[in-house]
């Protein structure tokens, strides 16, 4: 083997989501308080996704979808679901399709999250508020992609977290006073609310649609507009202005939020 070939074989390729491809689909049946067929989607980069064939469906309801999936990029979840959904149905007939969808979503990790964040940042003319986190980049560079690679922020065994992982040096917090639990919640919560007002102000969607998307898609108990109403718009704006003074432009109040709160 040439020196070039040796080097190429030694390179970790788990941080190349655009080149990720499904190579095989396997099923194992677990007998524990019932029968549970577990689907495993294998890829060319060593990462995999797991999904359960639900509602007592036969494993064949999942395996018959294999020809539609081999060679495809598992990151294209919506496209692949459109390809296979016609093979679903009501009750047990949908078991295989559900298992594949769960397994595809399970494949998404830190590397895919970083790729999506980078695409958003580029698509919005490198707006500061969409700047990808350097922590994500450090974890990807270290090959710590989450459960699928065995380690991310946590160490995993058999797909379950067993404790904190040894983090790359760039991820380890600097010495100094940390944020309180309330401050952490406020920082995340206010950023989500602010982005929701950006989206509504730019005509991406109406507030009720954004609230519904966050509750159904992200399992939030309240939508960002509902939560803003609970907190009070003046409190939201004051919190964001304080965060902007401390952390910069990424927390600048959205124009539509500023207009409404100023009325």
Phi, psi and omega in degrees: 000140180288163177300320179299316180296321179297316179296315182298322180289337182272349183284132174286127183248016184287351180256027179242072184300332180292338181258005181291134180221143175284127182249337181196159175227126183236155176228133173234139182256125179259128178256097179206109185052048182119183180252127184230096175288125181250124180268138176234120177262118181266153179227170181284356181248013175084353177270157183213164177232147181242142176209149181261135173285108193273166169060033176072015181289153179286144179304334180298336178295337176267317185295333179291347179272353185305314181299336180278346188250328183301132179087353181271158175277117183293347177289340180275062188300314183296317179298314182293323178296322177297327181290324188258347189295334180292346178269002177270198181170199180272152176055232189294335181296338181271356186303315182292317180297318179297320180298317180294317181297317179298316181295322178295317179294327180294336180289336182291129181219201184300321182294318179291320178301318178295319180297318179294316179299320180293320179296319178296314180301315179293318182294335179257036176055039177057043176299138186301323184292345179256009181301124180300146182290132175296337177293319176301314181298318180296319179293318179296315179300329180274357181077014179265091190259004183109202184305322186293338178253001178093350180198145173213246167286332180244159172268139183240144170227127183054036176082004182241140179292135181237005179149174181290141178274160171287113187272151173302152184304325183291344183263337184295127181299145176286156178294145179144172182294132178271176178277149174285167179301319180295322180292322178295314179300314182297318182298317180288314184297314182293325178295320179294315179299315181299317180294326177297320178290326173301311184297316179294318181294332179268006176077019179293316180196165177276154181309314179300325179291321179294317177301315182296319180297318182289327179284318181278321185275325183247001177063031176285141180292332178227151172284162183297327179286323175297317181292324177298321178295324179291320182282330186096130186297324179296319179295322179296313181296316180298320179295319179293320180295323177294319179294323178295320179297326184272326190236357173101192193297335184299342180255015180297137185298133178297141182306318182292324177293318180297319181296315182291317182291339182275350182290000000 
